[in-house]
Amino acid sequence: MPAGWKNVFLRIFFPARCIACRKALPGDDYGVCPECLLKLPFAAKKSFDLPYLKACYAPFTYTGPVASALHRLKFSKKPPYAKPLARFMAECLPQDLQADFVTFVPISPKRKKERGFDQSEELARHVASLLGLPLAETLVKTLENRRQSSLPASLRKGNVIGVYEPAKTFPFGKGQKFLLIDDIVTTGATLSEAAKTLLFAGAESVTGLAAAKTAQKH
């Protein structure tokens, strides 16, 4: 089948869809339809403070269509959802952002094998492309801890202590600034622990960025 006809076939039978309502969209990219764009739960305040992070940002509150889209991204094997979410993430960053690398909070090798991909890595890949920065794999998750989502807020900080190590393949050096990507921020324990690991490895600063944060105060 010629490439042109193949693209037509894919658009007809496997169209790109709105990540919120699943309505078919024109073109090849997943995105957000005009109707859903008006309903997205944009965060009233896109920046917030977390330990070990210079600053942290998220464009959305974790509710409604964004919560559904992130759930599909993680558990329904929808990696194309990462690209439109990454666009909103990149747009909520300050113009004077200082970063040399985009990196991400990794899931465990076991979970990545089960899922087939790492959702934070997919988000980071697209954010890096949009910002024109290199993507770096800087952290390794070495302990298979309990899922943060299964624990109350009071136990989440202790659940992530010591679960990350610096990647031996990444050349850490003085003065490096990182933009650290995660999918959802609840208590911020995961992002803080990952940022702490980067700082102990020699990073000068770490800025956090997630697709959404819960309504819980940080």
Summary of the structure (lengths in Angstrom):
residues: 218
radius of gyration: 17.7
end to end distance: 54.1
largest distance: 57.6
contacts: 672
relative contact order: 0.18
helix: 39%
strand: 19%
